[in-house]
Structure formats: C-alpha cells, structure tokens
Amino acid sequence: MVDALGVAVVGFGWMGRVHTQAYARVRHHYPHLALRPELVTVAEEVPGRAEEAAAQFGFASTTRDWREVAADPRVRAVSITAPNFLHREIAVAMADAGKHIWIEKPVGLTAQDARAVADAVAKAGVQGTVGFNYRNAPAVEAARDLIAAGEIGAVTHVRIRLFSDYAAHPEGALTWRFERERGGTGVLGDLASHGADLARFLLGEIASLTADTAVFVPERARPAAATAGHSRAAGGEPGPVENEDYVSCLLRFASGARGVLEACRVSVGEQNNYGFEVHGTTGAVYWDFRRMNELGVSRGTAYQDQPVSTVYVGPGHGEFAAFQPGAANAMGYDDLKVVEAHRFLR
C-alpha cells in the first residue's frame, strides 16, 4: 500500500526547483518507497514565480504567504528553500504545525537559530532533514567505508576544499546573501557548512578548531530591482559586503586526526572545486566533486611503491544502483538531491 504525502515547497529559486524535481523523480528511482509525494502548494513572494512553478510542475495551488502552508491540512511535509533569514521562523512554525521539514543550509543565521529549529523538530516528533547533499555521493560513501574499514590505516590528516567563483565578479549585485541581517554568515554558511558536514561524515566529531575569515570584495552595487541568483548590477549605488568571502579552519578531531578546511566564494578561475583528501598511515583517499563518480585510492603500504588508483563507483557503492546499472555511468548533482529526498521520506 502506497500512501500519498502532501508536500509543499517554500521558496522557488534554483534550490526550490531542485527539491521539486526530486519529489517528482523519487519513486521512479525508489519504486518500493511507501510514500508517494504529491505537490500540494508552492509559496513564493516574487510575483509570478509560484504560478510558473505550478504550471511547470503541477502544484495544486500557490501562495505568496508561507504561513498559509503551515495552516494547510493537506500539507504533511515541507521543503524550506527560502532565503536564510527566514529559515528559523518558517521551520519552527512548520514543526509546530506537525509538518516534517527538509531544510536547506544554513538552518538559521546563528547557532541559537539552529538549536531552536532542532528543539522544535524534537518537541513535535517530526522528521527533520538538512540539505547536506555531498555526503550522498556514492564515491563519498565509498570513501567513508574504506576509512572505517582501516584500509588507509589510522587517519592522520584531511584537507577539505570548497572553492567557487559565483561571487567573484566585482559587479555582482549586493543581494541579501551579502548582508549580515538577512544572509547571516557568507561562505561559512553557504559552502563551508558542507565541508564541516563532510568532515564529520568521514572522520567523526570535530573536537576543536581555530579559524580565520576575510572579505576580498568589500563593496558591491545595489540592484535596481529584484534579482535572482548572482546577477550583475553595474552602476548601482554601492553598499558594503557584511559577511565573509573566505574562511580557513584548522581542525582537531576527537580521534586525534588533524584537518584543514578552506572555502571561498570569490575564487577567480574556480568553478565548484569541491573535494577532500584523507591521509592515513598506510594510504589515502581523494574525491573531487567535478569528477564525482570517481575516487582516488592508495592503500596497503606506507611507502612510495603504491600509486593512486582511480576507482569508478558502481552499483555496489552507496545509492548508485538506484540510478545507473553499471560502474562508470555518471550520476549528477540533481541525483544527490533525489537520494536526499528518499532518505527524508522513507
């Protein structure tokens, strides 16, 4: 017996679209899932965008007020893909209304915000999932399995990088993402949070850290009208960038391993250069998001006679078999969100 589950999406930018596609695809890849997502409503305050979503994806209704979603008895689960400053308020309201939440990072503008959301989810007894999608890559799951099995020995150190150029152009518009009040942190919440999740997923808890941040583009032009994504606003009135473009962290794990985590949103020449290198006493494992279906592995010795081998992930790794029949067939970013949707709904 398959039960229908009414879902809503709050915020229909790029990530809202990705969540919607994941709901539409999840039972194709996981036919034994006991729930069938039904697109009940989409909330978006930008005029016309919700109607566009309904026309393209088949939402039964639209609204410009997310509070109507909280009050809608048809809705049992909600994707929260709105701007950062709305995350806490929306998530707590949805949990209090008894709705399961799939929320994008950062969960809130502060640690206190995140704790409030976690407490609301626990109190309501609902499911809460955060959009840390890179851990869902089959190669990343394979890396964790290798590490846990001791195939690279005792882990000594890790380097995690998340470099992107999405904010590198100095004429990029001064949107809410660059404001402390509405965006909270900058690259720390946007990219480095993924790095912290990967670190914990692979190696366990971080015991302590020290960090440094910097702003490399201190001013940007204010847009003349509402903007989407990272559009340019040359000639507009300049305003200050209030959160960090760059962060670097030195990590100490509870296991005793050491680590370096670096993230930057203004890395000229980089396009989503995300990945990690984990080193142990008898080997190492490497992953690069740009080649996300491959894993570099060196194991079995502490000396130079063991080269790095390329492992192509296949049906025996993570959730790969739900998407492709054989090794070296490619999965993509949106597939990771389908995996995430399945783990949220199951």
Secondary structure, 3 states (H helix, E strand, C coil): CCEEEEEEEECCCHHHHHHHHHHHHHHHHCCCCCEEEEEEEEECCCCCHHHHHHHHHCCCEEECCHHHHHCCCCCCEEEECCCHHHHHHHHHHHHHCCCEEEECCCCCCCHHHHHHHHHHHHHHCCCEEECCCHHHCHHHHHHHHHHHCCCCCCEEEEEEEEECCCCCCCCEECCHHHCHHHHCCCHHHHHHHHHHHHHHHHHCCEEEEEEEEECCCCEEECCCCCCCCCCECCCCCEEECCCCCEEEEEEEECCCCEEEEEEECCCCCCCCEEEEEEEECCEEEEEEHHHCCEEEEEECCCCCCCCCEEEECCCCCCCHHHCCCCCCCCCCHHHHHHHHHHHHHC
